Amino acid sequence: MKKSRAAIILDVGATNVRAVAVDETGNILAQKFFPNRTQPDPHFKGGLIWDVNEIWQKLIKATKEIISVPEAGNIVAVTVTTFGVDFAPVSKTGELLYPVISWACNRTESVMDNIEKYIPLEKLYSISGTNKFSFNTINKLIWLKENRPEVLLEAEYFAFISSILLQKLTGRFVTEATMAGTSMLTDHKTRTFSEEIFEKAGVENKFPEIAESGEVAGFVTPGASAETGLPEGIPVIVAGHDTQFAIFGSGADVNQPVLSSGTWEILMVRTPAVNLNKRAFHAGVTTEFDAVPGLYNPGIQWLGSGILEWIKRNFFADIIDDPYGVMIREAEESAKSKVEIIPDFLNGEGKITNLSINTKRGEIYKAALSALSYQTKRGLSVLEQVCGFKAESLIVVGGGSKNRLWNEMRSTIAGMPVKTVSQTETTVLGAAMFAFAGAGSFGTVEEVRRRFVR
């Protein structure tokens, strides 16, 4: 029996790291994951880091396991996708000179608060398009400059996690464009790093050359083949920031908004133009590079299912089997209620109002779904004004897309159809599309996408 042609996706998330085999029609053939977690920084009390060597060892184990089964197929390409912003200074041979500081570490909050001693914040936003998040790469870079300047001087490269893993596979460092776009160090007009920002920060730009998604980073080396079991010499295709590949993998066209609904909700749109004005800045719009050159992904984010998880823990802890099914049923059975939720839980300003002695827990859950649906409506309005388009429908991906009641409420409140994608693994599938196109299995990545998206 002839094996399917397959791409191997190494997917590094904050919760899990995994290897996934995907065939040329978008079917997942095999996968294996291991939990991921931050570690204490041995060089900074209270700091949090990612242990890249531990991540690599888990990817090795996961890869060996999936390619050992017949279902994995005939491997023709491998690629890497990860979360953004986190990087490390490294030597020419790939040795980390300081650990990868995690986005979850709070050491850079004061850097972001005082960034204007280097460059005015609105100027920084007008160049990069990235909003003021303390975990942005620029803040980690400045923290190292102020606290460990010797490692920046010694470094040959500044490498994102995806760049480090690509180097382990190929022996070559590259920076994928969508990863660069998360850093607050790029010029959104040129899709390159901004020398003006580096000059203002007083740091030399040592990031490797930028490569676009779908380009060949190199080929699996004999050493990487021996470690992972991947065939020596197969092409390693560039991919990068998981959010961008989730959007592309959803099948979204230009001016089609996509809501990635999980612990955080990220509302983004693929668009050829953005207006990085003061309104966009103060509304929290952050603009990243689309996986396809020439397009942008402006977006807004807020705490989503993290609030629903809080409600589950505090009001539905007695439900062991199918708690979300029970929550949805009780919300649907609730009479019309005046209960309202202000979902600003992240800043300690969340509220539940209009409670009475007769309030039921289903009403509270339904109020949370309603509040988050209104948040989506407000976000759509902001993006429409910033990007100059009118949304006709909304694609929802991620865990929150499985909630039927929530989708119905989103559709009613936003006043437009809500579409979901039958495949749940849109990040992995988006990366696989570029892997197959880059390996020459198809003419273009759009051709692959037409085969994949259902």
C-alpha positions as a Python dict, from the first residue, in 0.01 Angstrom:
ca = {
    (1, 'M'): (0, 0, 0),
    (2, 'K'): (140, 337, -102),
    (3, 'K'): (202, 578, 186),
    (4, 'S'): (57, 927, 190),
    (5, 'R'): (299, 1215, 145),
    (6, 'A'): (327, 1390, 482),
    (7, 'A'): (465, 1705, 642),
    (8, 'I'): (587, 1701, 1002),
    (9, 'I'): (487, 2008, 1204),
    (10, 'L'): (681, 2081, 1524),
    (11, 'D'): (437, 2292, 1723),
    (12, 'V'): (559, 2463, 2040),
    (13, 'G'): (282, 2607, 2254),
    (14, 'A'): (282, 2746, 2605),
    (15, 'T'): (89, 2439, 2728),
    (16, 'N'): (216, 2158, 2505),
    (17, 'V'): (491, 2082, 2256),
    (18, 'R'): (410, 1829, 1990),
    (19, 'A'): (494, 1671, 1660),
    (20, 'V'): (213, 1626, 1407),
    (21, 'A'): (207, 1443, 1074),
    (22, 'V'): (-32, 1595, 817),
    (23, 'D'): (-110, 1458, 471),
    (24, 'E'): (-164, 1651, 146),
    (25, 'T'): (-539, 1678, 199),
    (26, 'G'): (-518, 1822, 551),
    (27, 'N'): (-580, 1501, 744),
    (28, 'I'): (-383, 1454, 1065),
    (29, 'L'): (-214, 1116, 1036),
    (30, 'A'): (-42, 1098, 1374),
    (31, 'Q'): (55, 1324, 1662),
    (32, 'K'): (225, 1311, 1998),
    (33, 'F'): (250, 1583, 2260),
    (34, 'F'): (426, 1647, 2589),
    (35, 'P'): (339, 1919, 2842),
    (36, 'N'): (534, 2243, 2829),
    (37, 'R'): (597, 2474, 3121),
    (38, 'T'): (805, 2769, 3224),
    (39, 'Q'): (1104, 2722, 3456),
    (40, 'P'): (1258, 2948, 3721),
    (41, 'D'): (1540, 3164, 3584),
    (42, 'P'): (1861, 3048, 3756),
    (43, 'H'): (2014, 3393, 3689),
    (44, 'F'): (1727, 3613, 3813),
    (45, 'K'): (1521, 3553, 4125),
    (46, 'G'): (1152, 3532, 4046),
    (47, 'G'): (1214, 3524, 3671),
    (48, 'L'): (1053, 3274, 3433),
    (49, 'I'): (1222, 3118, 3131),
    (50, 'W'): (1168, 2852, 2867),
    (51, 'D'): (1418, 2566, 2873),
    (52, 'V'): (1477, 2529, 2500),
    (53, 'N'): (1689, 2217, 2543),
    (54, 'E'): (1404, 2051, 2731),
    (55, 'I'): (1162, 2157, 2457),
    (56, 'W'): (1396, 2014, 2192),
    (57, 'Q'): (1425, 1682, 2374),
    (58, 'K'): (1046, 1656, 2394),
    (59, 'L'): (1016, 1733, 2024),
    (60, 'I'): (1275, 1463, 1951),
    (61, 'K'): (1074, 1206, 2149),
    (62, 'A'): (744, 1314, 1992),
    (63, 'T'): (890, 1304, 1640),
    (64, 'K'): (1045, 962, 1683),
    (65, 'E'): (717, 827, 1813),
    (66, 'I'): (495, 952, 1530),
    (67, 'I'): (726, 863, 1243),
    (68, 'S'): (760, 509, 1375),
    (69, 'V'): (396, 428, 1294),
    (70, 'P'): (287, 340, 937),
    (71, 'E'): (16, 606, 947),
    (72, 'A'): (278, 883, 952),
    (73, 'G'): (323, 857, 577),
    (74, 'N'): (612, 938, 345),
    (75, 'I'): (775, 1248, 497),
    (76, 'V'): (856, 1518, 242),
    (77, 'A'): (903, 1828, 463),
    (78, 'V'): (925, 1954, 819),
    (79, 'T'): (848, 2295, 967),
    (80, 'V'): (822, 2473, 1304),
    (81, 'T'): (554, 2700, 1451),
    (82, 'T'): (568, 2862, 1796),
    (83, 'F'): (429, 3146, 2004),
    (84, 'G'): (586, 3486, 1942),
    (85, 'V'): (808, 3748, 2111),
    (86, 'D'): (1036, 3523, 2321),
    (87, 'F'): (1402, 3513, 2212),
    (88, 'A'): (1754, 3451, 2338),
    (89, 'P'): (2104, 3582, 2258),
    (90, 'V'): (2300, 3291, 2108),
    (91, 'S'): (2649, 3213, 1988),
    (92, 'K'): (2733, 3133, 1626),
    (93, 'T'): (2704, 2761, 1703),
    (94, 'G'): (2365, 2795, 1870),
    (95, 'E'): (2468, 2802, 2236),
    (96, 'L'): (2231, 3014, 2445),
    (97, 'L'): (2417, 3292, 2624),
    (98, 'Y'): (2110, 3368, 2838),
    (99, 'P'): (1790, 3162, 2868),
    (100, 'V'): (1476, 3249, 2671),
    (101, 'I'): (1280, 3489, 2894),
    (102, 'S'): (913, 3386, 2895),
    (103, 'W'): (626, 3615, 2800),
    (104, 'A'): (480, 3514, 3140),
    (105, 'C'): (771, 3676, 3329),
    (106, 'N'): (690, 4011, 3489),
    (107, 'R'): (1047, 4148, 3494),
    (108, 'T'): (984, 4358, 3182),
    (109, 'E'): (677, 4542, 3310),
    (110, 'S'): (889, 4832, 3435),
    (111, 'V'): (1074, 4843, 3101),
    (112, 'M'): (747, 4893, 2914),
    (113, 'D'): (635, 5154, 3169),
    (114, 'N'): (955, 5352, 3106),
    (115, 'I'): (1006, 5287, 2735),
    (116, 'E'): (976, 5658, 2658),
    (117, 'K'): (1322, 5723, 2797),
    (118, 'Y'): (1433, 5553, 2474),
    (119, 'I'): (1158, 5641, 2225),
    (120, 'P'): (812, 5804, 2253),
    (121, 'L'): (552, 5529, 2277),
    (122, 'E'): (325, 5663, 2004),
    (123, 'K'): (628, 5697, 1774),
    (124, 'L'): (722, 5339, 1848),
    (125, 'Y'): (366, 5234, 1767),
    (126, 'S'): (355, 5431, 1443),
    (127, 'I'): (667, 5250, 1320),
    (128, 'S'): (605, 4896, 1441),
    (129, 'G'): (227, 4878, 1468),
    (130, 'T'): (268, 4675, 1788),
    (131, 'N'): (86, 4789, 2099),
    (132, 'K'): (224, 4828, 2450),
    (133, 'F'): (251, 4478, 2591),
    (134, 'S'): (518, 4423, 2854),
    (135, 'F'): (612, 4086, 2701),
    (136, 'N'): (713, 4241, 2367),
    (137, 'T'): (1060, 4144, 2245),
    (138, 'I'): (1188, 4500, 2265),
    (139, 'N'): (1135, 4501, 2642),
    (140, 'K'): (1335, 4181, 2690),
    (141, 'L'): (1612, 4326, 2472),
    (142, 'I'): (1626, 4644, 2679),
    (143, 'W'): (1613, 4445, 3004),
    (144, 'L'): (1921, 4250, 2892),
    (145, 'K'): (2090, 4574, 2786),
    (146, 'E'): (2029, 4724, 3129),
    (147, 'N'): (2101, 4411, 3336),
    (148, 'R'): (2322, 4176, 3132),
    (149, 'P'): (2488, 4391, 2863),
    (150, 'E'): (2778, 4148, 2826),
    (151, 'V'): (2556, 3876, 2673),
    (152, 'L'): (2431, 4116, 2406),
    (153, 'L'): (2787, 4211, 2318),
    (154, 'E'): (2896, 3848, 2304),
    (155, 'A'): (2596, 3728, 2103),
    (156, 'E'): (2632, 3641, 1737),
    (157, 'Y'): (2253, 3629, 1692),
    (158, 'F'): (1928, 3715, 1862),
    (159, 'A'): (1706, 3414, 1794),
    (160, 'F'): (1336, 3345, 1849),
    (161, 'I'): (1245, 2996, 1967),
    (162, 'S'): (1145, 2904, 1610),
    (163, 'S'): (1485, 3025, 1485),
    (164, 'I'): (1665, 2815, 1747),
    (165, 'L'): (1473, 2503, 1644),
    (166, 'L'): (1527, 2566, 1273),
    (167, 'Q'): (1900, 2592, 1344),
    (168, 'K'): (1894, 2261, 1532),
    (169, 'L'): (1738, 2100, 1223),
    (170, 'T'): (1945, 2268, 951),
    (171, 'G'): (2250, 2429, 1110),
    (172, 'R'): (2131, 2768, 980),
    (173, 'F'): (1972, 3064, 1159),
    (174, 'V'): (1686, 3256, 996),
    (175, 'T'): (1413, 3483, 1131),
    (176, 'E'): (1065, 3414, 997),
    (177, 'A'): (873, 3730, 908),
    (178, 'T'): (562, 3673, 1121),
    (179, 'M'): (782, 3608, 1424),
    (180, 'A'): (966, 3933, 1363),
    (181, 'G'): (630, 4107, 1342),
    (182, 'T'): (553, 4026, 1707),
    (183, 'S'): (865, 4199, 1839),
    (184, 'M'): (785, 4574, 1839),
    (185, 'L'): (1117, 4606, 1656),
    (186, 'T'): (1000, 4608, 1294),
    (187, 'D'): (886, 4868, 1044),
    (188, 'H'): (536, 4769, 937),
    (189, 'K'): (578, 4950, 605),
    (190, 'T'): (886, 4759, 495),
    (191, 'R'): (831, 4420, 667),
    (192, 'T'): (1186, 4438, 800),
    (193, 'F'): (1353, 4529, 1128),
    (194, 'S'): (1359, 4903, 1199),
    (195, 'E'): (1711, 5037, 1236),
    (196, 'E'): (1560, 5353, 1386),
    (197, 'I'): (1408, 5154, 1674),
    (198, 'F'): (1733, 4966, 1737),
    (199, 'E'): (1928, 5294, 1730),
    (200, 'K'): (1690, 5457, 1979),
    (201, 'A'): (1713, 5151, 2206),
    (202, 'G'): (2091, 5163, 2186),
    (203, 'V'): (2121, 4799, 2077),
    (204, 'E'): (2279, 4652, 1766),
    (205, 'N'): (2041, 4447, 1551),
    (206, 'K'): (2170, 4090, 1557),
    (207, 'F'): (1859, 3907, 1441),
    (208, 'P'): (1931, 3670, 1150),
    (209, 'E'): (1806, 3757, 802),
    (210, 'I'): (1429, 3759, 757),
    (211, 'A'): (1279, 3476, 554),
    (212, 'E'): (919, 3442, 443),
    (213, 'S'): (688, 3154, 528),
    (214, 'G'): (723, 2877, 272),
    (215, 'E'): (1089, 2944, 196),
    (216, 'V'): (1342, 2665, 243),
    (217, 'A'): (1546, 2730, 557),
    (218, 'G'): (1777, 2438, 480),
    (219, 'F'): (1776, 2061, 495),
    (220, 'V'): (1773, 1813, 782),
    (221, 'T'): (2137, 1758, 873),
    (222, 'P'): (2287, 1415, 948),
    (223, 'G'): (2307, 1511, 1315),
    (224, 'A'): (1943, 1624, 1331),
    (225, 'S'): (1838, 1310, 1145),
    (226, 'A'): (2018, 1091, 1397),
    (227, 'E'): (1848, 1273, 1686),
    (228, 'T'): (1493, 1293, 1552),
    (229, 'G'): (1463, 1008, 1305),
    (230, 'L'): (1361, 1253, 1032),
    (231, 'P'): (1502, 1159, 690),
    (232, 'E'): (1834, 1328, 622),
    (233, 'G'): (1820, 1589, 349),
    (234, 'I'): (1446, 1661, 349),
    (235, 'P'): (1363, 2031, 321),
    (236, 'V'): (1298, 2232, 636),
    (237, 'I'): (1041, 2495, 547),
    (238, 'V'): (1012, 2829, 724),
    (239, 'A'): (699, 2893, 931),
    (240, 'G'): (659, 3104, 1242),
    (241, 'H'): (402, 3267, 1468),
    (242, 'D'): (116, 3031, 1554),
    (243, 'T'): (-155, 3300, 1542),
    (244, 'Q'): (-85, 3386, 1179),
    (245, 'F'): (-99, 3022, 1074),
    (246, 'A'): (-426, 2972, 1262),
    (247, 'I'): (-573, 3261, 1063),
    (248, 'F'): (-442, 3131, 731),
    (249, 'G'): (-541, 2775, 817),
    (250, 'S'): (-898, 2888, 889),
    (251, 'G'): (-942, 2970, 521),
    (252, 'A'): (-995, 3342, 587),
    (253, 'D'): (-979, 3565, 280),
    (254, 'V'): (-886, 3934, 273),
    (255, 'N'): (-1110, 4147, 496),
    (256, 'Q'): (-1252, 3835, 661),
    (257, 'P'): (-1223, 3871, 1041),
    (258, 'V'): (-1120, 3565, 1241),
    (259, 'L'): (-1173, 3517, 1614),
    (260, 'S'): (-929, 3277, 1775),
    (261, 'S'): (-1124, 3182, 2087),
    (262, 'G'): (-938, 3025, 2375),
    (263, 'T'): (-820, 3136, 2719),
    (264, 'W'): (-752, 3461, 2536),
    (265, 'E'): (-966, 3576, 2246),
    (266, 'I'): (-773, 3730, 1959),
    (267, 'L'): (-977, 3903, 1690),
    (268, 'M'): (-776, 3962, 1371),
    (269, 'V'): (-835, 4035, 1005),
    (270, 'R'): (-625, 3986, 693),
    (271, 'T'): (-609, 4324, 525),
    (272, 'P'): (-389, 4515, 277),
    (273, 'A'): (-405, 4841, 471),
    (274, 'V'): (-401, 4969, 828),
    (275, 'N'): (-430, 5314, 980),
    (276, 'L'): (-201, 5327, 1282),
    (277, 'N'): (-351, 5641, 1431),
    (278, 'K'): (-409, 5744, 1791),
    (279, 'R'): (-753, 5586, 1797),
    (280, 'A'): (-609, 5249, 1696),
    (281, 'F'): (-335, 5283, 1957),
    (282, 'H'): (-570, 5371, 2242),
    (283, 'A'): (-818, 5101, 2135),
    (284, 'G'): (-544, 4844, 2182),
    (285, 'V'): (-506, 4748, 1815),
    (286, 'T'): (-180, 4566, 1747),
    (287, 'T'): (-71, 4490, 1391),
    (288, 'E'): (132, 4187, 1291),
    (289, 'F'): (254, 4064, 954),
    (290, 'D'): (30, 3821, 770),
    (291, 'A'): (188, 3493, 661),
    (292, 'V'): (156, 3625, 304),
    (293, 'P'): (367, 3934, 218),
    (294, 'G'): (165, 4245, 139),
    (295, 'L'): (-102, 4178, 400),
    (296, 'Y'): (-135, 4277, 765),
    (297, 'N'): (-310, 4119, 1062),
    (298, 'P'): (-436, 4401, 1286),
    (299, 'G'): (-603, 4262, 1594),
    (300, 'I'): (-741, 4315, 1941),
    (301, 'Q'): (-726, 4070, 2229),
    (302, 'W'): (-902, 4019, 2559),
    (303, 'L'): (-947, 3752, 2825),
    (304, 'G'): (-1202, 3502, 2693),
    (305, 'S'): (-1246, 3145, 2811),
    (306, 'G'): (-1026, 3231, 3108),
    (307, 'I'): (-1338, 3400, 3250),
    (308, 'L'): (-1557, 3100, 3168),
    (309, 'E'): (-1306, 2872, 3341),
    (310, 'W'): (-1332, 3094, 3651),
    (311, 'I'): (-1710, 3055, 3645),
    (312, 'K'): (-1677, 2677, 3604),
    (313, 'R'): (-1440, 2652, 3902),
    (314, 'N'): (-1650, 2867, 4130),
    (315, 'F'): (-2009, 2778, 4032),
    (316, 'F'): (-1997, 2438, 3862),
    (317, 'A'): (-1724, 2256, 4056),
    (318, 'D'): (-1971, 1982, 4150),
    (319, 'I'): (-2012, 1877, 3784),
    (320, 'I'): (-1758, 1608, 3697),
    (321, 'D'): (-1897, 1473, 3370),
    (322, 'D'): (-1933, 1718, 3079),
    (323, 'P'): (-1932, 2040, 3285),
    (324, 'Y'): (-1957, 2267, 2980),
    (325, 'G'): (-2254, 2069, 2850),
    (326, 'V'): (-2429, 2128, 3183),
    (327, 'M'): (-2333, 2496, 3182),
    (328, 'I'): (-2475, 2546, 2834),
    (329, 'R'): (-2797, 2359, 2918),
    (330, 'E'): (-2854, 2560, 3237),
    (331, 'A'): (-2785, 2885, 3053),
    (332, 'E'): (-3041, 2794, 2786),
    (333, 'E'): (-3296, 2701, 3052),
    (334, 'S'): (-3250, 3032, 3233),
    (335, 'A'): (-3536, 3277, 3218),
    (336, 'K'): (-3467, 3625, 3087),
    (337, 'S'): (-3226, 3772, 3337),
    (338, 'K'): (-3095, 4113, 3438),
    (339, 'V'): (-2760, 3970, 3550),
    (340, 'E'): (-2468, 4144, 3377),
    (341, 'I'): (-2095, 4083, 3380),
    (342, 'I'): (-1822, 4339, 3323),
    (343, 'P'): (-1548, 4111, 3186),
    (344, 'D'): (-1246, 4319, 3287),
    (345, 'F'): (-1111, 4039, 3507),
    (346, 'L'): (-753, 4085, 3392),
    (347, 'N'): (-716, 4425, 3558),
    (348, 'G'): (-905, 4331, 3873),
    (349, 'E'): (-1210, 4535, 3767),
    (350, 'G'): (-1446, 4253, 3666),
    (351, 'K'): (-1797, 4272, 3810),
    (352, 'I'): (-2118, 4070, 3833),
    (353, 'T'): (-2417, 4299, 3882),
    (354, 'N'): (-2793, 4275, 3937),
    (355, 'L'): (-2775, 3958, 4145),
    (356, 'S'): (-3081, 3860, 4345),
    (357, 'I'): (-3170, 3590, 4595),
    (358, 'N'): (-3319, 3391, 4306),
    (359, 'T'): (-3024, 3420, 4065),
    (360, 'K'): (-2916, 3084, 3925),
    (361, 'R'): (-2565, 2991, 3817),
    (362, 'G'): (-2679, 2936, 3458),
    (363, 'E'): (-2773, 3305, 3441),
    (364, 'I'): (-2420, 3403, 3544),
    (365, 'Y'): (-2266, 3183, 3277),
    (366, 'K'): (-2506, 3317, 3014),
    (367, 'A'): (-2423, 3674, 3118),
    (368, 'A'): (-2053, 3599, 3065),
    (369, 'L'): (-2119, 3462, 2714),
    (370, 'S'): (-2320, 3776, 2638),
    (371, 'A'): (-2051, 4012, 2771),
    (372, 'L'): (-1780, 3840, 2567),
    (373, 'S'): (-2003, 3847, 2258),
    (374, 'Y'): (-2047, 4223, 2298),
    (375, 'Q'): (-1668, 4249, 2334),
    (376, 'T'): (-1639, 4080, 1995),
    (377, 'K'): (-1889, 4324, 1844),
    (378, 'R'): (-1692, 4623, 1978),
    (379, 'G'): (-1368, 4474, 1848),
    (380, 'L'): (-1517, 4425, 1501),
    (381, 'S'): (-1628, 4788, 1495),
    (382, 'V'): (-1276, 4909, 1581),
    (383, 'L'): (-1112, 4690, 1315),
    (384, 'E'): (-1362, 4800, 1051),
    (385, 'Q'): (-1274, 5164, 1117),
    (386, 'V'): (-897, 5107, 1136),
    (387, 'C'): (-885, 4895, 819),
    (388, 'G'): (-1167, 5050, 617),
    (389, 'F'): (-1379, 4741, 548),
    (390, 'K'): (-1722, 4608, 641),
    (391, 'A'): (-1737, 4260, 789),
    (392, 'E'): (-2002, 4032, 643),
    (393, 'S'): (-1929, 3726, 855),
    (394, 'L'): (-1702, 3605, 1134),
    (395, 'I'): (-1490, 3290, 1136),
    (396, 'V'): (-1437, 3143, 1485),
    (397, 'V'): (-1156, 2895, 1552),
    (398, 'G'): (-1012, 2742, 1868),
    (399, 'G'): (-1176, 2579, 2168),
    (400, 'G'): (-1445, 2848, 2197),
    (401, 'S'): (-1569, 2768, 1846),
    (402, 'K'): (-1716, 2441, 1979),
    (403, 'N'): (-1964, 2620, 2206),
    (404, 'R'): (-2293, 2622, 2010),
    (405, 'L'): (-2474, 2864, 2243),
    (406, 'W'): (-2184, 3108, 2241),
    (407, 'N'): (-2172, 3103, 1861),
    (408, 'E'): (-2545, 3172, 1844),
    (409, 'M'): (-2507, 3467, 2080),
    (410, 'R'): (-2206, 3600, 1888),
    (411, 'S'): (-2406, 3586, 1566),
    (412, 'T'): (-2712, 3758, 1714),
    (413, 'I'): (-2518, 4031, 1894),
    (414, 'A'): (-2272, 4101, 1609),
    (415, 'G'): (-2553, 4086, 1353),
    (416, 'M'): (-2375, 3855, 1112),
    (417, 'P'): (-2324, 3484, 1040),
    (418, 'V'): (-2066, 3301, 1247),
    (419, 'K'): (-1870, 3030, 1064),
    (420, 'T'): (-1663, 2756, 1219),
    (421, 'V'): (-1404, 2532, 1056),
    (422, 'S'): (-1453, 2156, 1077),
    (423, 'Q'): (-1081, 2105, 1137),
    (424, 'T'): (-986, 2218, 1486),
    (425, 'E'): (-610, 2227, 1429),
    (426, 'T'): (-595, 2543, 1219),
    (427, 'T'): (-244, 2642, 1338),
    (428, 'V'): (-95, 2306, 1246),
    (429, 'L'): (-285, 2295, 916),
    (430, 'G'): (-178, 2649, 826),
    (431, 'A'): (186, 2560, 886),
    (432, 'A'): (144, 2237, 688),
    (433, 'M'): (8, 2432, 391),
    (434, 'F'): (330, 2631, 372),
    (435, 'A'): (538, 2319, 428),
    (436, 'F'): (386, 2138, 130),
    (437, 'A'): (404, 2446, -93),
    (438, 'G'): (764, 2514, 8),
    (439, 'A'): (863, 2153, -60),
    (440, 'G'): (724, 2181, -413),
    (441, 'S'): (428, 1946, -368),
    (442, 'F'): (196, 2218, -501),
    (443, 'G'): (234, 2527, -713),
    (444, 'T'): (117, 2777, -450),
    (445, 'V'): (15, 2779, -87),
    (446, 'E'): (-335, 2890, -193),
    (447, 'E'): (-363, 2572, -396),
    (448, 'V'): (-284, 2372, -84),
    (449, 'R'): (-537, 2569, 119),
    (450, 'R'): (-817, 2493, -127),
    (451, 'R'): (-752, 2122, -66),
    (452, 'F'): (-730, 2157, 311),
    (453, 'V'): (-1003, 2389, 433),
    (454, 'R'): (-1346, 2246, 506),
}
